Amino acid sequence: MGKPPTAAGMPDELSRRLGVLDAVVIGLGSMIGAGIFAALAPAARSAGSGLLIGLALAGVVAYCNATSSARLAARYPASGGTYVYGRMRLGDFWGYLAGWGFVVGKTASCAAMALTAGSYLWPGQAHAVAVAAVVALTAVNYTGVQKSALLTRVAVAVVLAVLAAVVVAALTSSASDAARLDVGDDATFGGVLQAAGLLFFAFAGYARIATLGEEVRDPARTIPRAIPIALGIALVVYALVAVCVLTVLGPEGLAEAAAPLSDAAGAAGDDWLVPVVRVGAAVAALGSLLALILGVSRTTLAMARDRHLPHPLAVIHSKFKVPHRAELVVGAVVAVAAATADVRGAIGFSSFGVLVYYAVANASAWALTPAGGCQARVVPVVGLAGCLVLAFALPLSSVVSGATVIALGAAVYAVRRALTARG
């Protein structure tokens, strides 16, 4: 694969500055974010005592997606992630559709993360805080990816410390009751699938590693190592937290909790931990937002290079070596969405778009020469099927809105192709 086209007279490559640890931290910053603070309660409402089964299903699909993404990223170490993989393995349309789903879905996710931070920091002014957070983190990303990686590393450390405190409080609490982990009659197959789809939202961050393909050192080695490490750490953390929260609150209490981890800390008798958890949730949301803006801007860069988005967005800053125009546009769109959007609607919409994105990733991985043996074919098939099942198991409103926007993207592509052919 040759060098991607860029605007005339500008550098055609991003600077490779990130190592394995940086890539793992960026992936963790995207996964171990507001999802674990927000997704447990709606998932419990869907699955009841089958929550842990839903978490396991989400983890299996995430593993397949991570494996497929790692193989593809090693073959195509360029910014854009599945947008690039789809184009190379399946054709221009499928790459475009993946890029469209990612940019639109993750833009909604950015707004959701910003609003989550706002609701924890200043509930009465959540939208204003959200917009301010978007502006500040866009400025951080503008000045270079290394600063973003450093800030993400701090955020991950804070969040892991808060989650560890919640786990310890739950395990040492007299309110803990292991019997609450039993799967009861309230768990249905459809509910478990819906919970898995909702929980998948919290796993999707490892794509951020792949979208930074032009900014990691030795990408053929770094990316395949960083993705499974980040996913494995996130899965272990999520499982521990889910088990501990369930043992303290039980399925019904968790389903009714507005702030599950804060409620679990309070139920465990550690009132001092409640405000700490609130701060940790805000830091988690900001860490996710930082990494999300980073990933969306890189996919925007890749699509702009191929003129699926306005070509001036492909320009790379001569000093900071970042796609600064793409970052500014993404930041502006996210700020508008954060000022007007609803958190629940944004999360559901984002989940559908992300699952479509990974469906294309798995199909692309299946199309690779099966040099890895049987697993190289089985894993993407399981991942593709899992993505489609979870996408259509989401709440109906999320399915309808997500499918409508994906169809709109396909229509835009068709019109553009027709106009190009006439020209």
C-alpha positions as CSV (number, residue, x, y, z in Angstrom):
1,M,0.0,0.0,0.0
2,G,1.5,3.3,-1.1
3,K,1.5,6.6,0.7
4,P,-2.0,8.1,1.0
5,P,-2.6,11.3,-1.0
6,T,-2.7,14.5,0.9
7,A,-3.1,18.2,0.2
8,A,-0.4,19.5,-2.1
9,G,2.7,20.9,-0.5
10,M,2.0,19.4,3.0
11,P,3.7,16.5,4.8
12,D,2.1,13.2,3.6
13,E,2.7,11.2,6.8
14,L,2.0,11.6,10.5
15,S,4.9,11.3,12.9
16,R,5.5,7.8,14.5
17,R,5.9,8.6,18.2
18,L,3.8,6.1,20.1
19,G,5.1,2.8,21.6
20,V,3.3,-0.3,22.9
21,L,2.6,1.3,26.3
22,D,1.2,4.5,24.7
23,A,-1.0,2.5,22.4
24,V,-2.3,0.3,25.2
25,V,-3.0,3.3,27.4
26,I,-4.9,5.1,24.6
27,G,-7.0,1.9,24.1
28,L,-7.6,1.6,27.9
29,G,-8.5,5.3,28.0
30,S,-11.2,4.7,25.4
31,M,-12.6,1.5,27.0
32,I,-12.2,2.0,30.8
33,G,-14.2,5.2,30.6
34,A,-17.7,6.3,31.3
35,G,-19.1,3.1,29.9
36,I,-18.4,1.1,33.1
37,F,-20.0,3.9,35.1
38,A,-23.1,4.2,32.9
39,A,-23.7,0.9,31.0
40,L,-24.2,-1.5,34.0
41,A,-27.6,-0.1,35.0
42,P,-29.4,-0.2,31.6
43,A,-27.8,-3.6,31.0
44,A,-29.1,-4.9,34.3
45,R,-32.6,-3.6,33.4
46,S,-32.4,-5.7,30.2
47,A,-30.8,-8.9,31.5
48,G,-31.6,-8.9,35.2
49,S,-29.5,-11.6,36.9
50,G,-28.1,-12.6,33.5
51,L,-25.9,-9.5,33.4
52,L,-22.7,-11.4,33.7
53,I,-23.7,-13.6,30.8
54,G,-24.3,-10.5,28.7
55,L,-20.9,-9.2,29.7
56,A,-19.3,-12.5,28.7
57,L,-21.0,-12.4,25.3
58,A,-19.9,-8.8,24.7
59,G,-16.4,-9.8,25.7
60,V,-16.4,-12.7,23.1
61,V,-17.6,-10.4,20.3
62,A,-15.0,-7.8,21.4
63,Y,-12.2,-10.4,21.3
64,C,-13.1,-11.4,17.8
65,N,-13.2,-7.8,16.7
66,A,-9.9,-7.1,18.4
67,T,-8.3,-10.1,16.8
68,S,-9.5,-9.1,13.3
69,S,-8.6,-5.5,13.9
70,A,-5.0,-6.5,15.0
71,R,-4.5,-8.6,11.9
72,L,-5.7,-5.9,9.6
73,A,-3.8,-3.1,11.3
74,A,-0.5,-5.1,11.0
75,R,-1.2,-5.4,7.2
76,Y,-2.4,-1.8,6.7
77,P,-0.7,0.5,9.3
78,A,-2.4,3.7,8.1
79,S,-4.7,6.1,9.8
80,G,-8.4,5.3,9.3
81,G,-8.8,1.8,10.8
82,T,-11.6,-0.2,9.3
83,Y,-12.3,2.5,6.7
84,V,-8.9,1.6,5.2
85,Y,-9.3,-2.2,5.7
86,G,-12.7,-2.3,4.1
87,R,-11.5,-0.4,1.0
88,M,-8.5,-2.7,0.6
89,R,-10.2,-6.0,1.2
90,L,-13.9,-5.5,0.2
91,G,-14.1,-2.5,-2.0
92,D,-14.5,1.3,-1.8
93,F,-18.2,1.2,-0.8
94,W,-17.7,-1.0,2.3
95,G,-14.7,1.0,3.5
96,Y,-16.7,4.2,3.1
97,L,-19.7,2.7,5.0
98,A,-17.4,1.7,7.8
99,G,-15.9,5.1,8.0
100,W,-19.3,6.7,7.9
101,G,-20.6,4.5,10.7
102,F,-17.5,5.3,12.8
103,V,-17.4,9.0,12.3
104,V,-21.1,9.5,12.8
105,G,-21.5,7.0,15.6
106,K,-18.4,8.1,17.5
107,T,-19.3,11.7,17.1
108,A,-22.5,10.8,19.0
109,S,-20.4,8.9,21.5
110,C,-18.2,12.0,22.0
111,A,-21.3,14.0,22.9
112,A,-22.4,11.3,25.3
113,M,-19.1,11.2,27.1
114,A,-19.0,15.0,27.3
115,L,-22.5,15.1,28.8
116,T,-21.6,12.3,31.2
117,A,-18.7,14.3,32.5
118,G,-21.0,17.4,32.8
119,S,-23.7,15.5,34.7
120,Y,-21.1,14.3,37.3
121,L,-19.2,17.6,37.7
122,W,-22.1,20.0,37.6
123,P,-25.5,18.4,37.1
124,G,-27.4,21.6,36.8
125,Q,-25.1,22.9,33.9
126,A,-24.3,19.6,32.2
127,H,-24.5,20.9,28.7
128,A,-22.3,23.9,29.4
129,V,-19.7,21.8,31.1
130,A,-19.8,19.3,28.2
131,V,-19.2,22.0,25.6
132,A,-16.3,23.4,27.7
133,A,-14.8,19.9,28.0
134,V,-14.9,19.4,24.2
135,V,-13.2,22.7,23.5
136,A,-10.5,22.1,26.0
137,L,-9.7,18.5,24.9
138,T,-9.8,19.5,21.2
139,A,-7.1,22.0,22.0
140,V,-5.0,19.3,23.7
141,N,-5.3,17.0,20.7
142,Y,-4.4,19.9,18.4
143,T,-1.0,20.4,20.0
144,G,0.2,16.8,19.4
145,V,-0.6,13.2,20.0
146,Q,2.1,12.7,22.6
147,K,0.4,15.2,25.0
148,S,-2.9,13.3,24.4
149,A,-1.2,10.0,25.3
150,L,0.3,11.5,28.5
151,L,-3.0,13.0,29.6
152,T,-4.8,9.7,28.8
153,R,-2.3,7.8,30.9
154,V,-3.1,10.0,33.9
155,A,-6.8,9.6,33.4
156,V,-6.5,5.8,33.2
157,A,-4.5,5.7,36.4
158,V,-7.1,7.7,38.3
159,V,-10.0,5.6,37.0
160,L,-8.3,2.3,37.8
161,A,-7.6,3.5,41.3
162,V,-11.3,4.5,41.8
163,L,-12.5,1.2,40.4
164,A,-10.1,-0.7,42.6
165,A,-11.5,1.2,45.7
166,V,-15.1,0.3,44.7
167,V,-14.1,-3.4,44.3
168,V,-12.3,-3.5,47.7
169,A,-15.3,-1.7,49.4
170,A,-17.7,-4.2,47.9
171,L,-15.7,-7.3,48.8
172,T,-15.3,-6.2,52.4
173,S,-18.9,-5.0,52.8
174,S,-21.4,-6.8,55.0
175,A,-23.9,-6.0,52.3
176,S,-22.2,-8.4,49.9
177,D,-24.2,-11.5,49.1
178,A,-22.7,-14.0,46.6
179,A,-26.0,-15.6,46.1
180,R,-27.1,-12.6,44.2
181,L,-24.9,-13.7,41.3
182,D,-27.1,-16.7,40.5
183,V,-29.0,-16.4,37.2
184,G,-32.7,-16.3,38.0
185,D,-36.0,-16.4,36.1
186,D,-35.7,-12.7,35.3
187,A,-32.9,-13.4,32.7
188,T,-34.3,-14.0,29.2
189,F,-32.3,-14.8,26.0
190,G,-33.4,-11.5,24.3
191,G,-32.7,-9.5,27.5
192,V,-29.2,-11.0,27.7
193,L,-28.5,-10.2,24.1
194,Q,-29.7,-6.6,24.5
195,A,-27.5,-6.3,27.6
196,A,-24.5,-7.6,25.6
197,G,-25.2,-4.9,23.0
198,L,-25.4,-2.2,25.6
199,L,-22.2,-3.4,27.3
200,F,-20.4,-3.6,24.0
201,F,-20.4,0.2,24.1
202,A,-17.9,0.0,26.9
203,F,-15.5,-2.3,25.0
204,A,-15.3,-0.4,21.7
205,G,-12.2,1.7,22.5
206,Y,-9.6,-0.7,21.1
207,A,-10.4,0.7,17.6
208,R,-8.6,3.8,18.7
209,I,-5.3,1.9,18.5
210,A,-5.9,0.9,15.0
211,T,-6.9,4.3,13.8
212,L,-3.5,5.6,15.0
213,G,-1.7,3.3,12.6
214,E,0.5,6.1,11.2
215,E,1.5,7.3,14.6
216,V,2.9,4.2,16.3
217,R,6.4,2.9,16.0
218,D,6.8,-0.5,14.3
219,P,3.0,-0.8,13.7
220,A,3.2,-4.4,12.4
221,R,4.5,-5.4,15.9
222,T,3.0,-2.7,18.1
223,I,-0.6,-2.8,17.1
224,P,-1.2,-6.6,17.3
225,R,0.4,-6.5,20.8
226,A,-1.4,-3.4,22.1
227,I,-5.0,-4.3,21.1
228,P,-5.3,-7.7,22.9
229,I,-3.4,-6.4,26.0
230,A,-5.8,-3.4,26.3
231,L,-8.9,-5.5,25.7
232,G,-7.8,-8.2,28.2
233,I,-7.1,-5.6,31.0
234,A,-10.5,-4.0,30.3
235,L,-12.4,-7.3,30.4
236,V,-10.8,-8.3,33.7
237,V,-11.6,-4.8,35.2
238,Y,-15.2,-4.9,34.0
239,A,-15.8,-8.4,35.3
240,L,-14.5,-7.6,38.7
241,V,-16.6,-4.4,38.9
242,A,-19.7,-6.0,37.7
243,V,-19.4,-8.9,40.1
244,C,-18.8,-6.6,43.1
245,V,-21.6,-4.2,42.2
246,L,-24.0,-7.1,41.8
247,T,-23.1,-8.6,45.1
248,V,-23.8,-5.3,46.9
249,L,-26.9,-4.0,45.1
250,G,-28.3,-7.2,43.5
251,P,-29.8,-7.2,40.0
252,E,-32.9,-5.2,40.9
253,G,-31.0,-2.6,42.9
254,L,-28.5,-2.2,40.1
255,A,-31.2,-1.9,37.5
256,E,-32.8,1.0,39.4
257,A,-29.5,2.8,40.2
258,A,-28.9,6.2,38.6
259,A,-25.2,6.1,39.4
260,P,-24.4,2.4,40.0
261,L,-20.9,2.6,41.3
262,S,-21.7,5.5,43.6
263,D,-24.7,3.7,44.9
264,A,-22.6,0.5,45.5
265,A,-20.1,2.5,47.4
266,G,-22.9,4.0,49.6
267,A,-24.5,0.6,50.1
268,A,-21.2,-0.8,51.1
269,G,-21.1,1.7,54.0
270,D,-18.2,3.8,52.6
271,D,-19.9,7.2,52.2
272,W,-16.5,8.9,51.8
273,L,-16.0,7.0,48.6
274,V,-19.2,8.3,46.9
275,P,-17.8,11.8,46.0
276,V,-14.5,10.1,45.0
277,V,-16.5,7.8,42.6
278,R,-18.2,10.8,41.1
279,V,-14.9,12.5,40.4
280,G,-13.6,9.3,39.0
281,A,-16.6,9.0,36.7
282,A,-16.0,12.5,35.4
283,V,-12.3,11.8,34.8
284,A,-13.2,8.5,33.0
285,A,-15.6,10.4,30.7
286,L,-13.1,13.0,29.9
287,G,-10.4,10.3,29.2
288,S,-12.8,8.6,26.8
289,L,-13.7,11.9,25.2
290,L,-10.0,12.7,24.6
291,A,-9.4,9.4,22.9
292,L,-12.6,9.5,20.9
293,I,-11.9,12.9,19.4
294,L,-8.4,11.6,18.5
295,G,-9.9,8.5,16.7
296,V,-12.7,10.3,14.9
297,S,-10.3,13.0,13.6
298,R,-8.0,10.3,12.2
299,T,-10.8,8.5,10.4
300,T,-11.9,11.9,9.1
301,L,-8.4,12.5,7.8
302,A,-8.4,9.1,6.0
303,M,-11.8,9.8,4.4
304,A,-10.7,13.3,3.4
305,R,-7.6,12.0,1.7
306,D,-9.9,9.9,-0.6
307,R,-12.3,12.8,-1.0
308,H,-15.2,11.1,0.7
309,L,-15.1,14.1,3.0
310,P,-13.9,17.6,2.0
311,H,-10.2,17.3,0.9
312,P,-8.9,20.3,2.9
313,L,-9.5,18.2,6.0
314,A,-6.6,16.0,5.0
315,V,-4.0,18.8,5.7
316,I,-1.5,17.9,8.5
317,H,0.0,20.6,10.7
318,S,3.6,21.3,9.8
319,K,4.7,21.8,13.5
320,F,2.4,19.5,15.5
321,K,2.1,16.7,12.9
322,V,-1.6,16.3,13.5
323,P,-4.7,16.6,11.2
324,H,-5.5,19.9,12.7
325,R,-8.4,20.9,10.4
326,A,-10.1,17.6,10.9
327,E,-9.7,17.9,14.6
328,L,-11.2,21.4,14.7
329,V,-14.2,20.4,12.6
330,V,-14.8,17.3,14.7
331,G,-14.5,19.3,17.8
332,A,-17.0,21.9,16.5
333,V,-19.5,19.2,15.5
334,V,-19.2,17.4,18.9
335,A,-19.6,20.7,20.8
336,V,-22.9,21.4,19.0
337,A,-24.1,17.9,19.7
338,A,-23.1,18.1,23.3
339,A,-25.0,21.3,23.6
340,T,-28.2,19.8,22.3
341,A,-28.2,16.0,22.5
342,D,-29.7,13.5,25.0
343,V,-27.2,11.0,26.6
344,R,-29.3,7.9,26.3
345,G,-30.2,8.5,22.7
346,A,-26.6,9.3,21.8
347,I,-25.3,6.1,23.4
348,G,-27.9,3.9,21.6
349,F,-27.2,5.5,18.2
350,S,-23.5,5.2,18.7
351,S,-23.7,1.5,19.6
352,F,-25.4,0.6,16.3
353,G,-22.9,2.6,14.2
354,V,-19.9,1.0,16.0
355,L,-21.3,-2.5,15.6
356,V,-21.7,-1.9,11.8
357,Y,-18.1,-0.6,11.8
358,Y,-16.8,-3.8,13.4
359,A,-18.9,-6.0,11.2
360,V,-17.0,-4.6,8.2
361,A,-13.7,-5.1,10.1
362,N,-14.5,-8.8,10.6
363,A,-15.6,-9.2,6.9
364,S,-12.3,-7.6,5.9
365,A,-10.3,-9.9,8.1
366,W,-12.1,-12.9,6.6
367,A,-11.0,-11.7,3.2
368,L,-7.4,-11.8,4.1
369,T,-5.3,-14.8,3.0
370,P,-5.8,-17.4,5.8
371,A,-2.1,-17.6,6.7
372,G,-3.0,-18.0,10.3
373,G,-4.8,-21.3,9.8
374,C,-8.4,-22.2,10.8
375,Q,-8.6,-19.5,13.5
376,A,-8.0,-16.8,10.9
377,R,-11.3,-17.7,9.3
378,V,-13.4,-18.8,12.3
379,V,-12.8,-15.7,14.5
380,P,-14.0,-13.1,11.9
381,V,-17.0,-15.2,11.1
382,V,-18.0,-15.3,14.8
383,G,-17.2,-11.6,15.1
384,L,-19.3,-10.7,12.1
385,A,-22.3,-12.7,13.2
386,G,-22.0,-11.4,16.8
387,C,-21.9,-7.8,15.6
388,L,-25.0,-8.2,13.5
389,V,-26.9,-10.0,16.3
390,L,-26.0,-7.4,18.9
391,A,-26.8,-4.5,16.6
392,F,-30.3,-5.7,16.0
393,A,-30.9,-6.7,19.6
394,L,-30.5,-3.1,20.7
395,P,-33.6,-1.1,21.7
396,L,-35.9,-0.5,18.7
397,S,-35.3,3.2,18.7
398,S,-31.6,2.7,18.4
399,V,-31.9,0.2,15.6
400,V,-34.3,2.5,13.6
401,S,-32.2,5.7,14.0
402,G,-28.9,3.9,13.4
403,A,-30.1,2.0,10.3
404,T,-31.6,5.3,8.9
405,V,-28.3,7.1,9.2
406,I,-26.3,4.2,7.7
407,A,-28.8,4.1,4.8
408,L,-28.4,7.9,4.4
409,G,-24.6,7.4,4.2
410,A,-25.1,4.8,1.5
411,A,-27.3,7.1,-0.4
412,V,-24.8,9.9,-0.2
413,Y,-22.1,7.6,-1.6
414,A,-24.4,6.5,-4.5
415,V,-25.2,10.1,-5.4
416,R,-21.5,11.1,-5.3
417,R,-20.6,8.1,-7.5
418,A,-23.2,9.1,-10.0
419,L,-22.1,12.7,-10.2
420,T,-18.5,11.6,-10.6
421,A,-19.4,9.3,-13.4
422,R,-21.2,12.1,-15.2
423,G,-18.4,14.5,-14.7
